């Protein structure tokens, strides 16, 4: 599983403990709403042969939207999680 968190200047928010990464999970820090932008996520997923991504988050109109559109443009199938 991949987690992303967005850097805000010098501040990097922590991940909520209830959904914190477990052993083997990857945490990427990003500087823009798009999780693929400058994080190496595309290369990592492509190298692993992953063709579908499941996206969840709390900022649907920003980070989730940007990442979903970016994933689609890179050829991934996309599933959005809703609450």
Rosetta blueprint (number, residue, H / E / L):
1 X L
2 X E
3 X E
4 X E
5 X E
6 X E
7 X E
8 X E
9 X L
10 X L
11 X E
12 X E
13 X L
14 X L
15 X L
16 X L
17 X H
18 X H
19 X H
20 X L
21 X L
22 X L
23 X L
24 X L
25 X L
26 X E
27 X E
28 X E
29 X E
30 X E
31 X L
32 X L
33 X L
34 X L
35 X L
36 X L
37 X L
38 X L
39 X L
40 X L
41 X H
42 X H
43 X H
44 X H
45 X H
46 X H
47 X H
48 X L
49 X L
50 X L
51 X L
52 X E
53 X E
54 X E
55 X E
56 X L
57 X L
58 X L
59 X L
60 X H
61 X H
62 X H
63 X H
64 X H
65 X H
66 X H
67 X H
68 X H
69 X H
70 X H
71 X H
72 X H
73 X H
74 X L
75 X L
76 X L
77 X E
78 X E
79 X E
80 X E
81 X L
82 X L
83 X L
